[in-house]
Amino acid sequence: MDSAVSDLRGTPRAKSIGSKTYWYDQYRIGNRLVDKYIGEDTPELRKRLETYDERALSAKQAERERSRLMRVLRAEGYLFSDAGTGQIVTALARAGVFRLGGTIVGTQAFRCYEGELGARIGFDQSAATDDIDIASFERLSLALADTVETPLSDVFTDLKFDPLPSLDGRKTWRWRQTNKETLVEFLTPSFEEEESVRDLPALGVNAQSLHYLNFLIAEPIRVPFLYRSGTLVQIPRPERYAIHKLIIADRRQGGPDTLKSHKDRAQAAFLIDILSQIRPDDLAEAYQTALEKGPAWRRRINASLERMDGYAAKLDKLL
């Protein structure tokens, strides 16, 4: 987090957009004034900006310290990224994807909860994947008035990815690596009846819109992605991830008996077990919020819980 504000080129400036305030690194290139998005206004970010000068001087030392901490975590058996996935996530971070609101969702996010929750996941099928799913709000992407530093089409070309066309053949929201099976997908919440392909201007890509996704990526958290000296990414709050997986497990194409649905329920069960002990209030709030969204939400959640012995009672006990 310190390093995210240690390479400013100009002067930090705050802008109010709607009811929220965002910080930008403002500098000139020739006669053009550039606003590079830093992040949403928080007390922590303001404190880091106030001590920018001293942090910039110690950036190299901080990177060495992060590398040392990564070696400790690796020795302790934490789930580290494989080289291929780490290179992809690092390249996306350098382009500004996570700075501009991108949030890693799916199993790559689940693997990051080891450090966030202090709970050993271990390597099993519930934590195995080659895919990388990134979600962002369309409205946020429009409001930020900033774009990635390198077009993502160029980033994917360098990483030997090919675009996979959508049904209409004009918009691309998925890329597949030619020499591996890695698939990168961009998603955005759908607030309409139709789940169409939408635009994410800040990231310069299209995204498949999905119902229920707005619940998952609201108020994401920032964590280190465990690769080399670490890469700062955004992931969903674990309590929202757990409840969202209950919904998705019942919504999967092919029905709730598919392998992916089993994986969804396994991830939800793991997080519910941990959160009910260390963050019961957070889990209860996420569960209650989802139940209050409407009958379709309750039906999906209850359908999954019926297949998970004891978990309905465990969640209801929290309310």
C-alpha atoms as one frame of an Amber mdcrd trajectory, in Angstrom:
protein
   0.000   0.000   0.000   2.893   2.326   0.737   4.449   1.621  -2.667   1.184
   2.566  -4.404   1.837   6.198  -3.398   5.641   6.171  -3.531   6.011   6.845
  -7.276   3.859   9.944  -7.739   4.918  12.172 -10.647   3.103  15.333  -9.565
   0.920  16.647  -6.758  -1.870  14.646  -5.089  -5.282  16.277  -5.666  -8.696
  15.332  -4.277 -11.843  15.358  -6.438 -15.436  14.903  -5.327 -17.532  12.794
  -7.684 -21.095  12.370  -6.490 -21.034  11.527  -2.799 -17.464  10.187  -2.789
 -13.985  11.703  -2.899 -11.120  10.287  -4.976  -7.400  11.129  -5.043  -5.419
  11.727  -8.242  -1.745  12.253  -9.048  -1.875  15.464 -11.095   1.023  16.289
 -13.426   1.752  17.826 -16.815   2.939  16.191 -20.030   3.722  19.081 -22.361
   0.647  21.307 -22.397  -1.637  18.492 -21.207  -2.709  18.137 -17.576  -2.928
  14.495 -16.532  -4.929  13.093 -13.610  -3.771   9.587 -12.670  -6.157   7.881
 -10.263  -4.644   6.861  -6.904  -7.603   5.623  -4.878 -10.775   6.395  -2.966
 -10.397   8.799  -0.045  -9.748   7.044   3.280  -7.901   8.135   6.443  -5.207
   5.543   5.680  -4.627   6.876   2.150  -4.481  10.493   3.365  -1.881   9.513
   5.962   0.255   7.812   3.312   0.027  10.841   1.026   1.087  13.157   3.869
   4.284  11.140   4.364   4.924  10.650   0.635   8.440  12.148   0.591   9.895
   9.855   3.243   8.154   6.817   1.738   9.597   7.521  -1.702  13.119   7.482
  -0.257  12.588   4.108   1.399  10.792   2.414  -1.531  13.716   0.148  -2.471
  14.277  -0.905   1.104  10.575  -1.653   1.439  10.654  -3.859  -1.667  13.537
  -5.876  -0.216  11.618  -6.260   3.042   8.544  -7.478   1.168  10.682 -10.054
  -0.623  11.993 -11.258   2.737   8.459 -11.567   4.120   7.433 -13.509   1.022
  10.234 -16.004   1.665   8.927 -16.459   5.216   5.383 -17.084   3.979   6.602
 -19.547   1.356   8.565 -21.439   4.005   5.419 -21.575   6.161   3.487 -23.250
   3.358   1.198 -20.452   2.233  -0.516 -20.829  -1.142   1.713 -19.004  -3.606
   0.833 -18.251  -7.190   2.386 -20.305  -9.950   4.750 -18.384 -12.245   2.283
 -18.080 -15.117  -0.576 -16.687 -13.054   1.783 -14.431 -11.105   3.159 -12.917
 -14.309  -0.354 -12.219 -15.587  -1.595 -10.614 -12.356   1.596  -8.548 -12.032
   1.261  -7.296 -15.622  -2.371  -6.333 -15.028  -1.389  -4.527 -11.817   1.352
  -2.567 -13.598  -1.155  -1.512 -16.245  -3.372  -0.136 -13.475  -6.237  -2.659
 -13.492  -6.551  -2.925  -9.688  -5.776   0.748  -9.113  -8.749   1.562 -11.363
 -11.272  -0.592  -9.559 -10.616  -4.109 -10.881 -11.337  -6.822  -8.309 -10.119
 -10.416  -8.579 -13.033 -12.776  -7.983 -13.350 -16.561  -8.062 -10.794 -19.073
  -6.831  -7.780 -16.773  -7.269  -9.418 -14.493  -4.684 -10.294 -17.450  -2.426
  -6.615 -18.434  -2.265  -5.791 -14.984  -0.859  -7.975 -15.519   2.224  -5.249
 -17.570   3.923  -3.390 -14.402   4.834  -6.489 -12.280   5.383  -8.076 -14.756
   7.817  -4.997 -16.512   9.202  -6.480 -19.874   8.225  -4.699 -22.627   6.331
  -6.572 -23.608   3.178  -4.099 -26.237   2.007  -3.960 -27.240  -1.622  -7.009
 -29.199  -2.695  -9.476 -29.006  -5.571 -11.387 -26.130  -3.965  -8.264 -23.962
  -4.310  -7.094 -25.145  -7.754  -7.664 -23.111 -10.918  -5.932 -21.682 -13.962
  -8.595 -19.044 -14.631  -8.456 -15.392 -13.579 -11.759 -13.518 -13.231 -11.723
  -9.738 -12.799 -14.830  -7.702 -12.005 -15.506  -3.978 -11.839 -18.474  -1.622
 -11.627 -19.341   0.012 -14.955 -20.392   3.232 -13.207 -17.096   3.460 -11.310
 -15.190   2.848 -14.546 -17.015   5.788 -16.126 -16.656   8.089 -13.101 -12.891
   7.753 -12.563 -11.982   9.603 -15.787  -8.704   7.666 -16.011  -7.523   4.697
 -18.053  -4.954   1.919 -17.853  -1.406   2.978 -18.637  -0.961   0.232 -21.267
  -3.908  -0.993 -23.375  -4.875  -4.428 -22.074  -4.992  -5.754 -25.630  -1.237
  -5.032 -25.802  -0.663  -6.601 -22.371  -2.448  -9.778 -23.458  -0.599  -9.888
 -26.771   2.739  -9.732 -24.921   1.587 -12.603 -22.685   0.547 -14.627 -25.762
  -3.207 -14.450 -25.185  -5.793 -14.574 -27.970  -9.158 -12.806 -27.666 -12.259
 -14.991 -27.610 -15.088 -13.205 -29.452 -18.510 -12.874 -27.848 -21.714 -14.000
 -29.514 -22.131 -10.762 -31.465 -18.510 -10.978 -32.628 -17.765  -7.317 -31.877
 -16.997  -7.223 -28.160 -14.270  -9.088 -26.311 -14.431  -9.865 -22.611 -12.373
 -13.103 -22.512  -8.781 -13.948 -23.448  -7.155 -17.390 -23.557  -3.404 -18.011
 -23.388  -2.235 -19.882 -26.489   0.452 -22.034 -24.851  -1.586 -22.830 -21.715
  -5.212 -23.209 -20.684  -5.326 -19.981 -18.661  -8.492 -17.958 -19.267  -8.922
 -14.313 -18.201 -12.477 -12.990 -18.030 -13.831  -9.497 -17.265 -17.169  -9.187
 -15.482 -19.458  -6.396 -14.288 -22.704  -6.342 -12.296 -25.990  -6.351 -14.208
 -28.684  -4.049 -12.867 -31.118  -4.938 -15.662 -33.088  -8.058 -16.535 -30.683
  -8.864 -19.377 -27.086  -9.949 -18.774 -25.458  -8.219 -21.717 -21.842  -7.398
 -22.552 -20.994  -3.916 -21.235 -18.062  -1.496 -21.456 -15.455  -0.773 -18.774
 -13.882   2.460 -20.109 -11.231   2.779 -17.379  -9.870  -0.678 -18.223 -10.461
  -0.338 -21.958 -12.248  -3.701 -22.190 -15.733  -5.137 -22.445 -17.213  -7.186
 -19.612 -19.956  -9.773 -19.249 -22.621  -8.420 -16.921 -23.999 -10.798 -14.275
 -26.751 -10.639 -11.689 -25.733 -10.893  -8.002 -22.192  -9.646  -8.767 -22.812
  -6.209  -7.245 -23.199  -7.878  -3.830 -19.855  -9.658  -4.210 -17.635  -6.731
  -5.177 -19.111  -4.006  -2.958 -16.461  -2.565  -0.612 -13.549  -4.794  -1.723
 -10.385  -5.170   0.338  -6.754  -4.783  -0.745  -4.367  -7.660  -0.125  -0.971
  -8.865  -1.400  -1.061 -11.400  -4.205   1.639 -13.878  -3.241   4.149 -13.820
  -6.083   7.781 -12.634  -5.942   7.813  -9.493  -3.739   4.017  -9.282  -3.730
   1.502  -7.435  -5.877  -1.270  -5.274  -4.422  -4.691  -6.453  -5.659  -8.347
  -6.114  -4.710 -10.517  -9.068  -3.688 -14.072  -9.321  -2.276 -14.728  -9.251
   1.448 -14.612 -12.900   2.614 -18.089 -12.827   4.162 -19.618 -11.595   0.901
 -17.620 -14.162  -1.048 -19.028 -16.967   1.129 -22.672 -15.938   0.685 -22.201
 -15.213  -3.022 -20.845 -18.735  -3.537 -24.073 -20.142  -2.075 -25.995 -18.212
  -4.736 -23.698 -19.136  -7.614 -23.604 -22.828  -6.691 -27.340 -23.029  -7.372
 -27.127 -20.845 -10.485 -24.418 -22.752 -12.351 -25.137 -23.943 -15.865 -25.768
 -27.665 -15.657 -27.338 -27.402 -12.232 -26.189 -27.752  -8.613 -24.634 -31.190
  -9.103 -21.818 -30.040 -11.381 -18.177 -30.145 -10.276 -18.045 -26.338 -10.162
 -21.125 -26.200  -7.924 -19.482 -28.665  -5.517 -16.397 -26.431  -5.517 -18.540
 -23.341  -4.821 -20.164 -24.993  -1.804 -16.789 -26.252  -0.511 -15.371 -22.721
  -0.597 -18.486 -21.305   1.067 -18.322 -23.971   3.809 -14.661 -23.262   4.519
 -15.265 -19.527   4.902 -18.453 -19.944   6.951 -16.597 -22.251   9.373 -13.786
 -19.729   9.857 -15.844 -16.524   9.841 -18.439 -17.858  12.283 -15.584 -18.127
  14.802 -13.484 -15.015  14.148 -15.848 -12.562  12.395 -19.395 -13.669  13.218
 -20.860 -10.163  13.030 -19.473  -9.584   9.529 -20.806 -12.927   8.330 -24.223
 -12.320   9.898 -24.477  -8.896   8.262 -23.612 -10.260   4.803 -26.087 -13.142
   5.207 -28.885 -10.830   6.383 -28.199  -8.344   3.580 -28.439 -11.079   0.947
 -31.651 -12.510   2.407 -33.249  -9.067   2.315 -32.481  -8.662  -1.399 -35.606
 -10.613  -2.349 -37.166 -14.046  -2.902 -34.843 -15.023  -5.785 -31.815 -14.446
  -3.544 -33.336 -16.420  -0.665 -34.309 -19.271  -2.961 -30.773 -19.642  -4.335
 -29.151 -19.458  -0.898 -31.560 -21.925   0.684 -31.198 -24.376  -2.210 -27.438
 -24.547  -1.621 -27.747 -24.738   2.158 -30.094 -27.726   1.815 -27.135 -29.597
   0.294 -24.757 -28.584   3.121 -25.478 -30.448   6.330 -25.726 -28.119   9.321
 -24.769 -24.873   7.590 -28.283 -23.382   7.470 -28.525 -23.739  11.249 -25.006
 -22.328  11.685 -25.909 -19.178   9.713 -29.348 -18.760  11.255 -27.806 -18.953
  14.726 -25.795 -15.809  13.934 -28.886 -13.685  13.227
